[in-house]
């Protein structure tokens, strides 16, 4: 049986042109060779499997080639190239710093540097994983690295640049290798599959490329693993089975069920996923990424952020038409919340099922707001809002009104918009209760937080709309007379009954009794103008007075009380000065008796 060579070694680039995904670095190195501007030391940094050591070897081979091509590539025919290809070159030395990290190892290397090359122009020293060198080894290497012989070149490679001494970094040219793009890895895998005679689906290669996290070596190792599993044909199904990846078909189905608010199917498909051996956190993380992909594909500017094959991108584009950006953001917040709290949950399956219920609820509310008119709720009979008149009126059939989708959207946006200061004209609606009755039953947002059903701005808009309806009804004026005493009694009754609803407002207006003026104007004092600007509570007060005093022409006028208080004497000197003002003879008595004040 022939010796098997893994693809990562078999297809290791031998020229700059074959290096995948590092065009900027290879072009820089070729130009430096062409212009004879080679530095004395290079530092190649970057994540694993992106070509650092490979580029170091190609650079060492190229600068010693005796017959360079016009494209600045080695000829592979001269003595230097052949010896390098046979791993017998005396001009290229590789040192693994992970196992040779002592001072003695560096001293041995320094001794070798003193010997000039017998064949070729340069002696190249490649030190891999250089961050593993000890502090003493770095210090022993400094002088040689700063002033090496003209024929010596050092190429250092590391995945952890932050562990290298600044004195070493300052003596090297730094080259940062980036993660290789999914598209580049996928194309290279297709090239390897073609050379190996393996039929591979495009989606399968894309999945392998995404799983490699930008490392080409990892992608080639995974490719060999899948070939061993499936033979000469690589399919998407083989890849997800071998790598334990959740099929994206599940995510497309789950999001469709969320859009339809089909909770039953959501729970059933999640049960199927659990039975297939997948972890709940794995599922919720993948679902969050799927929602993110649906969002980025809606904007051409962010389309490049979606790493998927063209056929899968088209499916994302079709499904994204069902969702709005606000919905996707809210759904991602729910997924992220339950992902973070997954490990602390005792019943992990129920934890994810609750997340799916939340998502289904968001989908249901989104459908109602965008596709169905919302029926206007009727006032409750048991607790009437304060703006509904308690006076007997001729019953009229109420026309059935519905809010347009635009109105529904406006009400929905009231949660996110800043509160606008209400107009004073809103403070005249009709009716008995001491305070607006806002339904206290909470509802849940997509992220699980509890919020009130109505915002303050929505309440004020309702007041304004009700006021307009009341004005259209041509309510007759009621001007029942009342005196100051009855006003005081009513005022006290309100402050006592309003303690439970708003203790601060009730206490503030109870400090001063009101004064009845002409034209049924009631003047009341407040310590702070902000109390008078509390529209909801002031309106409740006004409607209570109108109802109890049977007079709908009453108006309120707030006056800020003078809070200046008489200065109180606390110290002995202040007390003496106060007494002297009232009784000037005390000063004369003090002088006659030659008394001294010791304070």
HUSULDA-V48804 format. One record per residue. N is the residue number from 0. PHI is phi in radians with two decimals (999 if undefined). D_CENTER is the distance of its C-alpha to the mean C-alpha in Angstrom with 2 decimals. Layout:
<<N & PHI & D_CENTER> <N & PHI & D_CENTER>>
This chain:
<<0 & 999 & 54.73> <1 & -1.17 & 53.12> <2 & -1.23 & 50.57> <3 & -1.45 & 47.06> <4 & -1.95 & 44.83> <5 & -1.12 & 41.09> <6 & -1.09 & 39.40> <7 & -1.10 & 37.39> <8 & -1.63 & 40.81> <9 & -1.12 & 42.80> <10 & -1.89 & 40.52> <11 & -1.22 & 39.62> <12 & -1.01 & 39.85> <13 & -1.92 & 43.18> <14 & -2.35 & 42.66> <15 & -1.08 & 39.98> <16 & -1.14 & 39.92> <17 & -1.45 & 38.95> <18 & -1.17 & 35.88> <19 & -1.71 & 32.76> <20 & 1.33 & 29.70> <21 & -2.23 & 30.84> <22 & -1.05 & 32.80> <23 & -1.09 & 32.15> <24 & -1.25 & 33.41> <25 & -1.13 & 36.42> <26 & -1.14 & 37.44> <27 & -1.11 & 37.34> <28 & -1.14 & 39.50> <29 & -1.13 & 41.96> <30 & -1.13 & 42.40> <31 & -1.12 & 43.05> <32 & -1.18 & 45.73> <33 & -1.08 & 47.23> <34 & -1.61 & 47.52> <35 & 0.98 & 48.60> <36 & -2.03 & 45.78> <37 & -1.27 & 44.76> <38 & -1.32 & 43.30> <39 & -1.43 & 44.86> <40 & -2.55 & 41.68> <41 & -2.16 & 38.40> <42 & -2.21 & 35.22> <43 & -1.72 & 33.12> <44 & -2.16 & 29.64> <45 & 2.62 & 26.76> <46 & -1.19 & 25.47> <47 & -1.18 & 28.06> <48 & 1.18 & 30.00> <49 & -1.92 & 29.33> <50 & 1.91 & 32.95> <51 & -1.19 & 33.55> <52 & -1.18 & 36.84> <53 & -1.08 & 37.87> <54 & -1.14 & 37.64> <55 & -1.12 & 39.53> <56 & -1.18 & 42.32> <57 & -1.11 & 42.53> <58 & -1.11 & 42.77> <59 & -1.09 & 45.50> <60 & -1.20 & 47.39> <61 & -1.22 & 47.16> <62 & -1.26 & 48.43> <63 & -1.75 & 51.46> <64 & -1.16 & 52.31> <65 & -1.47 & 55.81> <66 & -2.34 & 55.41> <67 & -1.13 & 51.96> <68 & -1.35 & 51.19> <69 & -1.13 & 50.44> <70 & -1.50 & 46.83> <71 & 1.00 & 46.66> <72 & -2.21 & 46.64> <73 & -1.14 & 49.04> <74 & -1.46 & 52.19> <75 & 1.08 & 52.31> <76 & -2.22 & 56.10> <77 & -1.33 & 57.14> <78 & -1.08 & 58.11> <79 & -1.15 & 54.92> <80 & -1.15 & 52.64> <81 & -1.16 & 54.75> <82 & -1.14 & 54.76> <83 & -1.18 & 50.99> <84 & -1.13 & 50.59> <85 & -1.63 & 52.93> <86 & 0.99 & 51.05> <87 & -2.18 & 54.26> <88 & -1.38 & 53.38> <89 & -1.56 & 54.62> <90 & -1.72 & 52.49> <91 & -2.07 & 49.07> <92 & -2.12 & 48.15> <93 & -1.91 & 45.02> <94 & -2.22 & 44.09> <95 & -1.56 & 41.55> <96 & -1.24 & 40.35> <97 & -1.20 & 38.88> <98 & -1.90 & 42.47> <99 & -2.16 & 44.38> <100 & -1.98 & 42.64> <101 & -1.60 & 45.62> <102 & -1.14 & 47.66> <103 & -1.10 & 50.60> <104 & -1.12 & 48.60> <105 & -1.21 & 47.60> <106 & -1.13 & 51.21> <107 & -1.09 & 52.46> <108 & -1.12 & 50.11> <109 & -1.12 & 51.34> <110 & -1.11 & 54.92> <111 & -1.18 & 54.27> <112 & -1.09 & 52.87> <113 & -1.20 & 56.31> <114 & -1.58 & 57.92> <115 & -1.24 & 57.69> <116 & -1.24 & 57.09> <117 & -1.50 & 60.24> <118 & -2.28 & 58.90> <119 & 1.65 & 56.23> <120 & -1.67 & 54.73> <121 & -2.25 & 51.96> <122 & -1.86 & 51.13> <123 & -1.96 & 47.43> <124 & -2.00 & 45.75> <125 & -1.78 & 42.45> <126 & -1.93 & 40.77> <127 & -1.56 & 37.96> <128 & 0.90 & 35.34> <129 & -1.13 & 36.70> <130 & -1.18 & 34.22> <131 & -1.43 & 36.32> <132 & -1.11 & 39.29> <133 & -1.32 & 40.40> <134 & -1.04 & 40.56> <135 & -1.16 & 44.30> <136 & -1.15 & 44.05> <137 & -1.05 & 41.72> <138 & -1.14 & 44.19> <139 & -1.23 & 47.10> <140 & -1.60 & 45.42> <141 & -1.05 & 44.64> <142 & -1.11 & 48.08> <143 & -1.14 & 48.59> <144 & -1.20 & 45.16> <145 & -1.38 & 45.87> <146 & -2.29 & 49.43> <147 & -1.40 & 50.02> <148 & -1.10 & 53.03> <149 & -1.09 & 52.73> <150 & -1.56 & 52.83> <151 & -1.76 & 49.98> <152 & -2.23 & 46.37> <153 & -2.01 & 43.53> <154 & -2.15 & 40.36> <155 & -1.77 & 37.83> <156 & -2.23 & 34.94> <157 & -2.74 & 32.05> <158 & -1.76 & 28.57> <159 & -2.32 & 27.87> <160 & -1.11 & 28.81> <161 & -1.18 & 27.69> <162 & -1.56 & 30.59> <163 & -1.60 & 33.22> <164 & -1.10 & 35.27> <165 & -1.02 & 34.73> <166 & -1.16 & 38.49> <167 & -1.33 & 38.14> <168 & -1.05 & 35.21> <169 & -1.23 & 37.25> <170 & -1.72 & 40.10> <171 & -2.17 & 38.21> <172 & -1.48 & 36.71> <173 & -1.67 & 33.08> <174 & -2.20 & 31.76> <175 & -1.62 & 28.11> <176 & -1.50 & 27.90> <177 & -1.64 & 24.69> <178 & -1.12 & 23.45> <179 & -1.39 & 25.49> <180 & -1.15 & 23.97> <181 & -1.03 & 24.15> <182 & -1.10 & 26.64> <183 & -1.16 & 28.89> <184 & -1.12 & 28.98> <185 & -1.08 & 29.74> <186 & -1.14 & 32.58> <187 & -1.17 & 34.01> <188 & -1.13 & 34.02> <189 & -1.13 & 35.82> <190 & -1.12 & 38.35> <191 & -1.15 & 38.95> <192 & -1.07 & 39.33> <193 & -1.14 & 41.85> <194 & -1.18 & 43.85> <195 & -1.56 & 43.91> <196 & 1.25 & 44.95> <197 & -1.89 & 41.96> <198 & -1.47 & 40.77> <199 & -2.25 & 36.98> <200 & -1.29 & 34.72> <201 & -1.08 & 32.11> <202 & -1.15 & 29.32> <203 & -1.13 & 30.58> <204 & -1.18 & 30.41> <205 & -1.10 & 26.89> <206 & -1.14 & 25.82> <207 & -1.08 & 27.64> <208 & -1.11 & 26.05> <209 & -1.17 & 22.48> <210 & -1.19 & 23.54> <211 & -1.34 & 25.01> <212 & 1.01 & 21.74> <213 & 1.46 & 23.50> <214 & -1.83 & 26.71> <215 & -1.16 & 29.80> <216 & -1.10 & 31.96> <217 & -1.11 & 29.77> <218 & -1.13 & 29.88> <219 & -1.20 & 33.68> <220 & -1.14 & 34.08> <221 & -1.15 & 32.17> <222 & -1.03 & 34.34> <223 & -1.07 & 37.46> <224 & -1.12 & 36.28> <225 & -1.20 & 35.74> <226 & -1.09 & 39.12> <227 & -1.14 & 40.78> <228 & -1.41 & 39.34> <229 & -1.88 & 40.00> <230 & 1.47 & 42.82> <231 & -1.53 & 43.26> <232 & -2.39 & 40.79> <233 & -1.85 & 37.01> <234 & -2.01 & 35.22> <235 & -1.07 & 31.64> <236 & -1.13 & 32.85> <237 & -1.07 & 34.43> <238 & -1.15 & 31.28> <239 & -1.23 & 29.02> <240 & -1.24 & 31.88> <241 & -1.30 & 32.53> <242 & -1.65 & 28.98> <243 & 0.98 & 27.94> <244 & -1.83 & 25.20> <245 & -1.28 & 24.32> <246 & -1.05 & 25.75> <247 & -1.13 & 23.44> <248 & -1.04 & 26.07> <249 & -1.07 & 24.83> <250 & -1.17 & 21.34> <251 & -1.11 & 23.05> <252 & -1.17 & 25.26> <253 & -1.06 & 22.61> <254 & -1.18 & 20.66> <255 & -1.13 & 24.06> <256 & -1.16 & 24.93> <257 & -1.13 & 21.71> <258 & -1.09 & 22.67> <259 & -1.49 & 26.16> <260 & 0.99 & 25.10> <261 & -1.64 & 27.49> <262 & -1.16 & 26.73> <263 & -1.04 & 29.92> <264 & -1.17 & 29.13> <265 & -1.08 & 25.59> <266 & -1.17 & 27.17> <267 & -1.18 & 29.93> <268 & -1.24 & 27.87> <269 & -1.19 & 25.70> <270 & -1.07 & 29.05> <271 & -1.11 & 30.24> <272 & -1.13 & 27.26> <273 & -1.13 & 27.97> <274 & -1.17 & 31.66> <275 & -1.40 & 31.04> <276 & 1.67 & 29.82> <277 & -1.56 & 26.05> <278 & -1.38 & 23.80> <279 & -1.10 & 21.64> <280 & -1.20 & 18.55> <281 & -1.03 & 19.37> <282 & -1.16 & 19.48> <283 & -1.20 & 16.24> <284 & -1.17 & 14.37> <285 & -1.15 & 16.40> <286 & -1.15 & 15.85> <287 & -1.10 & 12.07> <288 & -1.16 & 12.89> <289 & -1.10 & 15.60> <290 & -1.12 & 13.57> <291 & -1.10 & 11.37> <292 & -1.13 & 14.85> <293 & -1.12 & 16.16> <294 & -1.35 & 13.70> <295 & -1.21 & 14.31> <296 & -1.36 & 18.02> <297 & -1.34 & 18.43> <298 & -2.03 & 18.27> <299 & -1.00 & 20.97> <300 & -1.18 & 19.16> <301 & -1.82 & 16.42> <302 & -1.07 & 19.07> <303 & -1.18 & 19.63> <304 & -1.36 & 16.27> <305 & -1.56 & 17.75> <306 & -1.68 & 19.91> <307 & -2.78 & 22.62> <308 & -1.26 & 26.29> <309 & -0.98 & 27.59> <310 & -1.18 & 28.73> <311 & -1.22 & 25.42> <312 & -1.04 & 23.69> <313 & -1.13 & 26.25> <314 & -1.15 & 25.45> <315 & -1.07 & 21.76> <316 & -1.11 & 22.97> <317 & -1.15 & 25.36> <318 & -1.28 & 23.02> <319 & -1.12 & 20.21> <320 & -1.16 & 22.89> <321 & -1.47 & 22.72> <322 & -2.18 & 19.16> <323 & -1.65 & 17.64> <324 & -1.05 & 14.23> <325 & -1.01 & 13.54> <326 & -1.09 & 14.80> <327 & -1.13 & 12.66> <328 & -1.12 & 9.36> <329 & -1.12 & 11.05> <330 & -1.15 & 12.34> <331 & -1.17 & 9.25> <332 & -1.08 & 8.17> <333 & -1.11 & 11.78> <334 & -1.07 & 11.87> <335 & -1.14 & 9.15> <336 & -1.07 & 11.07> <337 & -1.33 & 14.32> <338 & -1.19 & 13.52> <339 & -1.16 & 12.92> <340 & -1.65 & 16.07> <341 & -1.13 & 18.13> <342 & -1.18 & 20.18> <343 & -1.52 & 21.24> <344 & -1.45 & 22.50> <345 & -1.40 & 26.28> <346 & -1.80 & 26.54> <347 & -1.23 & 23.88> <348 & -1.16 & 25.19> <349 & -1.10 & 25.16> <350 & -1.03 & 21.62> <351 & -1.26 & 20.43> <352 & -1.10 & 22.97> <353 & -1.11 & 21.55> <354 & -1.06 & 18.14> <355 & -1.15 & 20.18> <356 & -1.10 & 22.01> <357 & -1.06 & 18.94> <358 & -1.14 & 17.97> <359 & -1.13 & 21.63> <360 & -1.16 & 21.71> <361 & -1.09 & 18.89> <362 & -1.08 & 20.87> <363 & -1.16 & 24.04> <364 & -1.18 & 22.90> <365 & -1.17 & 21.52> <366 & -1.15 & 24.94> <367 & -1.10 & 26.83> <368 & -1.31 & 25.16> <369 & -1.82 & 25.62> <370 & -2.13 & 28.90> <371 & -2.21 & 30.96> <372 & -1.24 & 32.39> <373 & -1.70 & 31.70> <374 & -1.22 & 34.95> <375 & -1.30 & 35.46> <376 & -1.22 & 35.94> <377 & -1.53 & 39.36> <378 & -1.11 & 40.03> <379 & -1.27 & 40.68> <380 & -1.42 & 44.37> <381 & -1.30 & 44.13> <382 & -2.29 & 42.09> <383 & -1.40 & 42.48> <384 & -1.10 & 40.04> <385 & -1.20 & 41.73> <386 & -1.56 & 41.91> <387 & -1.73 & 44.22> <388 & -1.21 & 47.88> <389 & -1.60 & 50.02> <390 & -1.27 & 53.22> <391 & -1.14 & 55.03> <392 & -2.26 & 54.47> <393 & -1.18 & 55.94> <394 & -1.19 & 53.83> <395 & -2.21 & 52.37> <396 & -1.16 & 50.59> <397 & -1.44 & 46.94> <398 & -1.18 & 45.74> <399 & -1.35 & 42.91> <400 & -2.09 & 39.94> <401 & -2.30 & 36.61> <402 & -1.43 & 33.53> <403 & -1.28 & 32.62> <404 & -0.96 & 29.23> <405 & -1.16 & 28.53> <406 & -1.12 & 29.38> <407 & -1.11 & 27.19> <408 & -1.15 & 24.23> <409 & -1.11 & 25.17> <410 & -1.15 & 25.33> <411 & -1.15 & 21.97> <412 & -1.32 & 20.43> <413 & -1.16 & 22.17> <414 & -1.27 & 19.39> <415 & -1.72 & 17.04> <416 & -1.42 & 19.81> <417 & -1.15 & 21.29> <418 & -1.23 & 24.61> <419 & -1.56 & 27.53> <420 & -1.21 & 30.81> <421 & -1.22 & 33.19> <422 & -1.36 & 36.55> <423 & -1.20 & 39.69> <424 & -1.19 & 41.32> <425 & -1.33 & 39.17> <426 & -1.39 & 41.08> <427 & -2.14 & 44.08> <428 & -1.28 & 43.39> <429 & -1.80 & 45.79> <430 & 2.07 & 45.82> <431 & -1.28 & 46.61> <432 & -1.04 & 43.89> <433 & -1.30 & 42.92> <434 & -2.71 & 39.17> <435 & -1.05 & 36.91> <436 & -1.64 & 36.28> <437 & -1.74 & 32.61> <438 & -1.03 & 31.93> <439 & -1.37 & 30.41> <440 & -1.16 & 29.29> <441 & -1.39 & 25.52> <442 & -2.19 & 23.41> <443 & -1.79 & 20.14> <444 & -1.37 & 16.96> <445 & -1.10 & 15.00> <446 & -1.57 & 12.93> <447 & 1.55 & 16.37> <448 & -1.37 & 16.78> <449 & -1.59 & 20.29> <450 & -2.40 & 21.05> <451 & -1.27 & 24.37> <452 & -1.24 & 25.73> <453 & -2.27 & 26.55> <454 & -1.53 & 25.12> <455 & -1.08 & 27.66> <456 & -1.12 & 27.60> <457 & -1.11 & 28.34> <458 & -1.12 & 31.23> <459 & -1.15 & 32.61> <460 & -1.12 & 32.50> <461 & -1.15 & 34.41> <462 & -1.07 & 36.90> <463 & -1.11 & 37.51> <464 & -1.14 & 38.08> <465 & -1.17 & 40.41> <466 & -1.09 & 42.26> <467 & -1.12 & 43.00> <468 & -1.15 & 44.33> <469 & -1.15 & 46.49> <470 & -1.12 & 47.88> <471 & -1.24 & 48.82> <472 & -1.40 & 50.83> <473 & 0.93 & 53.34> <474 & -1.22 & 53.46> <475 & -1.18 & 56.80> <476 & -1.30 & 56.81> <477 & -2.03 & 57.77> <478 & -2.15 & 59.41> <479 & -1.16 & 60.75> <480 & -1.32 & 62.09> <481 & -2.66 & 61.09> <482 & -1.86 & 62.01> <483 & -1.14 & 60.31> <484 & -1.13 & 61.08> <485 & -1.14 & 59.50> <486 & -1.08 & 56.42> <487 & -1.09 & 56.16> <488 & -1.08 & 56.49> <489 & -1.12 & 53.82> <490 & -1.07 & 51.52> <491 & -1.14 & 51.97> <492 & -1.04 & 51.41> <493 & -1.12 & 48.06> <494 & -1.08 & 46.82> <495 & -1.24 & 47.92> <496 & -1.33 & 46.38> <497 & -1.63 & 43.10> <498 & -1.05 & 42.44> <499 & -1.23 & 40.28> <500 & -1.35 & 38.15> <501 & -2.63 & 37.52> <502 & -1.02 & 39.40> <503 & -1.14 & 38.36> <504 & -1.17 & 39.59> <505 & -1.08 & 42.71> <506 & -1.17 & 43.64> <507 & -1.15 & 43.12> <508 & -1.50 & 45.54> <509 & -1.42 & 48.00> <510 & -1.15 & 48.93> <511 & -2.24 & 51.09> <512 & -1.42 & 53.27> <513 & -1.34 & 53.10> <514 & -2.17 & 55.92> <515 & -1.47 & 57.32> <516 & -1.92 & 58.06> <517 & -1.20 & 59.87> <518 & 1.28 & 58.35> <519 & 0.99 & 56.49> <520 & -1.60 & 54.09> <521 & -1.86 & 52.77> <522 & -1.71 & 51.88> <523 & -2.31 & 49.76> <524 & -1.73 & 48.59> <525 & -2.33 & 45.11> <526 & -1.39 & 44.15> <527 & -2.48 & 40.98> <528 & -1.13 & 40.33> <529 & -1.11 & 36.86> <530 & -1.14 & 38.76> <531 & -1.22 & 40.55> <532 & -1.58 & 37.32> <533 & -1.34 & 35.97> <534 & -1.02 & 36.65> <535 & -1.09 & 36.09> <536 & -1.24 & 38.35> <537 & -1.14 & 40.92> <538 & -1.13 & 41.15> <539 & -1.07 & 41.71> <540 & -1.10 & 44.49> <541 & -1.08 & 46.10> <542 & -1.21 & 46.21> <543 & -1.14 & 47.62> <544 & -1.13 & 50.38> <545 & -1.05 & 51.20> <546 & -1.26 & 51.50> <547 & -1.27 & 53.52> <548 & -1.62 & 55.78> <549 & 0.95 & 56.17> <550 & -2.63 & 55.51> <551 & -1.64 & 52.79> <552 & -1.84 & 53.73> <553 & -1.26 & 52.38> <554 & -2.25 & 50.03> <555 & -1.88 & 48.30> <556 & -2.30 & 48.48> <557 & -1.58 & 46.54> <558 & -2.24 & 48.15> <559 & -1.33 & 46.51> <560 & -1.27 & 48.88> <561 & -1.37 & 50.40> <562 & -1.64 & 48.92> <563 & -1.20 & 51.36> <564 & -1.97 & 53.15> <565 & -1.17 & 56.45> <566 & -1.15 & 56.14> <567 & -1.86 & 57.16> <568 & -1.42 & 59.17> <569 & -1.99 & 57.87> <570 & -1.43 & 59.60> <571 & -1.11 & 63.39> <572 & -1.13 & 63.72> <573 & -1.09 & 61.88> <574 & -1.15 & 64.15> <575 & -1.16 & 67.23> <576 & -1.13 & 66.24> <577 & -1.15 & 65.70> <578 & -1.15 & 69.14> <579 & -1.16 & 70.73> <580 & -1.16 & 69.50> <581 & -1.41 & 71.21> <582 & -2.23 & 74.25> <583 & -1.08 & 75.18> <584 & -1.14 & 78.16> <585 & -1.11 & 75.94> <586 & -1.12 & 75.52> <587 & -1.09 & 79.33> <588 & -1.08 & 79.90> <589 & -1.10 & 77.51> <590 & -1.21 & 79.32> <591 & -1.10 & 82.80> <592 & -1.64 & 81.94> <593 & 0.87 & 80.14> <594 & -1.54 & 77.04> <595 & -1.94 & 73.90> <596 & -1.58 & 70.45> <597 & -1.75 & 68.48> <598 & -2.78 & 64.93>>
